[in-house]
Every structure is written in C-alpha cells, then in structure tokens.
Amino acid sequence: MDAASLERATQAEVAAHCDLVEFRAEALGKSLGAVAAAMQACPLPVLLTVRAPEEGGLAALDAAGRKDIFEALLPYASLVDVELAHFGTLAGVVAAARERGIPVVASFHDFAGTAELAAMATLVERAQQAGADAFKCATTLRSSADLAVLAALQESAPLPLATMGMGPLGRVSRLLLASLGSVLNYGYLDRPTVPGQWPARRLRELLQELAP
C-alpha cells in the first residue's frame, strides 16, 4: 500500500511466509506504472484491490476512478476484490475479470460492529447470487458473541468464505476462523491496515502450529 511495501512485495523472501500478495492499488493510484511492474515481478499470485473509501479505502476515489485503476492493472492480477455493494457500479470490472478467468472475491467490511447471523447469511447469499467465487467478510468484534457469529457463518457458508475480525479480538479471531476454513487470512508485510492483523510471517507460523 506504499512504495516501501511495493518494493518488498517483489522480493523472493515474501514467498517464504505468504501464499499471495494483496496490492491495495487505491493507495498507489498515482504510480500505476510502478504498481504494474511490481505486480509482474511479484513471486506470488496477486490479489488486486481498489478499496472504496466507505469500506476502508486509503484514497477518496469515486467509482469511475476506481474503475480506471482496476482496468489498468487487471492484466497483472490473479484475483480481484470488489465490494459486494459495488458489484453493480463496477459490473464492467467484474465482467472483465471473468472474461480473463480471474476469480472475483466479493467483500464486505463493517467497522462499527457485527450484525446478527441471519443478516450476515443474507450477505453470503447475495454474493453467491451475484456469481462471486468467494466472499470476504471483515467485521469489528465487540464481544465473544460477535466472534461466534463469524464462526457459525464460516462453518455454514455455501461458497468459499474468508472471515476475519477487527479490533481487540481480531488476532484471536483470525486464528480461529482460519482453523475453521477461512480461505483468505490476511497478515501484513510492514504495518497493519486495520487493528487485529498479525505480521504475515508470524501468522503463517501460528497457522502451521495449529494445523492438525
């Protein structure tokens, strides 16, 4: 998400503790040439994200600006992340990814809390109906009950699901939910993007220790 981590993402050592690398391109929109070069040089598959401001984006981009970045970088992506709420406004991006055979992750972020299980399950159903290849759900955990909601959601999802908590319970949640089958488990290379993330290297070590 910045010049330092962009360079680090191209180094061979990243493959020692990651399975793929997410490029938060909304934070790098003024240097798309450098981003494209880094995506091509990255030794791992690349998840391309151009996050909307209201869901934690690092730049005040409108849908048109985000679309331009997606289209410029899509040729170098292995997966793309589009917010479920923007599957309509970014339908062209979703269609272009599908034409290229690039899996599309529908995502949802709640920085205020965690909804009840029924409401969360409705989001999963919407993602499935929209044709998403996977659904990513990141919510803020205020209590163990919120963590239980994500755990129940993870265990009952009808499509590949990536669940994770943010806040004080975030780190605990990420170990539990990964153990329950979360398909994307985010760590950071240089600094966390949200509270509750592990360093990528340490996350991999812990998940290996927890593996049956």
N, C-alpha and C positions, 0 to 999 in steps of 0.2 A: 504493500500500500504506500510505499515511499521509495526514493531512489536507493537507499541502503538495502532494504529488503528485496527490492527488484534485482539488484546485483547478486544478493545471496541466493535467490531462487534459481540462479543459473549454475551454481556450483555443485559439483558432484556429491559433496557431503550431505546435501539435502536429502538424497535418496536413502541415506542410512537411517533416517528416522521419520520419513514421510512416505505415503503411497501416492499422493497427488499434491499439487500446489494450487491454492486459490489466488488468483490475481484480482484484487479489488480495483478494477480499472477506473471507477468513478473518481478515485483519488489521484489518478495518473493521467487524466484526460488531456493534459497539456503536453504530454510527451508520448504520443501514441506510437511513434516510430520506435522509441526505446522499449516500449512495452511489447510491441510485436516481436522485436528482436529477442527480448528476454523470454517470451513465451516459446519461441522457436528453439532457444538454447536450453530451456529447462529440461533436465534429465528425466522428468516425470510427467505423467499426464497433467493437463492444465484445466482447472475449473475456472471459467470466465464469469465474473460477477460485476455488474454495474448497478450497485445498490441504490434504490430510491431513497431520497432524504428522509421520508417519513418512516422508513423501516431501518434506519441506522446508517444511511449513506453518508459518505465523507465529503460530499460536494453537493451544492444546491443545483442539481440538474433537473430539467423537466424531461418529459417522456421523449421529446424529439432529440434532445442532447444525448440521452442515454442510448437511444436507437442508433445514432450515428457512431457511438463508441462500439456498441455491440457489432455493428456491421463491419467496422474497420478491423476488428480483432477476431471475429468468428472463424476465419480460416485457420487460426492457430489454436483453437480450443478443442479439448477432448470432451468436455461437458460444459453446459451453461446453466446458470442460476437466474431464474426470473421469478419475481414475487407473484404469488397466486393472484393477488389483487390487480396485477398488471398484465395478466395473460391476454386481456382484451386490447389494452393500449399498445402492447408490444407483440401483437399477434404476428406481425411480419417477421420479427426476430425468432419467435418460436417456430414458425413455418420454415424459415431459412435453416435453422439448426436441424430440423427434421429432414429436410432435403439433403443435408450433408451427412445424415446418420449420426448426429451428435445428440446424446441423451440430454433431456431437459429436466432439471430439478425445479419443481415449484416450491417456493419458500414462503414462510410466514414468521414474522417477528413481533413479539409483544413485550415492550419494555416497561409495562405497567404491572403485569401480573400474569396469571394463568387462568384461562377460562375453565368451566366445568367440562367433564369428559364428553358429554353429548355435543357441546359446541365444538370441541376440538375434533371430534369424529366427523362432524359435518364438513370441516375444512379438508380433511383427508378425502372424503367422498367427492368434494368439488375438484380436488387435484386429480383424482382418478378419472372423473368425467371429462376433465379438460385434456386428458391424454398425457399427463406428466409421467415421466419414467420413474420418478421418486419424489417424495415430499419431505422437505426440511422444515422442522418446527423448532423455533428457539423462543422460549418464554422466560419471564422473570419468576423465580421461585420465592414465595413469601413464607412458605411453611412446608412441612413434610407432606401435607395433603396435596399440594401442588405437584410435588415430585411424584406422588402416587398416580396423579392424573397422567403425567407423561409416561410413566412406566406402563400403565394399563393401555394407553394409546399405542405404545411401541409394540406391545405383545399381541395386539389385535388388528393391526393395520392390514388392509387388503393389497397394498403395494409397498415397495421398498420405502422405508421410513428412516429419516435421520432426526433424532430428537436430542435436545440439549437444553440445560437450564442456564440462566444467567443470575448473577447476584451471589450472595454469601454461600448458597447451596450449589452453586454452579459446578464447582470442581467435583464434588461428590456425585452430582447427577450425571456428569459426563462419564464417569467410570461405570456407574450402574447401568446407564442406558446403552453404553457400548456393549456391556456384557449381555444385555437383553437383545442385541441385534441391530443397534443403530448403524446405518450403512455409511454415514459420514461423521467423523469425530474430529473436531477442529482443535488444533493446537497452534501456537504462534511461533514464528521464527525469531522476531526481535522484541515485540511488545504486544500485549493483548489488545484486541479490538473491542471487546466487551468484558465486564467483570465475570470471572468464573472460568476463564480459559487456563489450560495448562501450557507450559512450554512444550512444543511438539516432541522434542526428544524425550522428556520425562513422561509425557502421555503414552508414548509408544512403549516405554519400559514398563509402566504400570499395567497397560493392557496385556502385555506379554506375560506379566506375573499373574494376572487374573485369569488368563486363558486356561480352560480345562485341560 
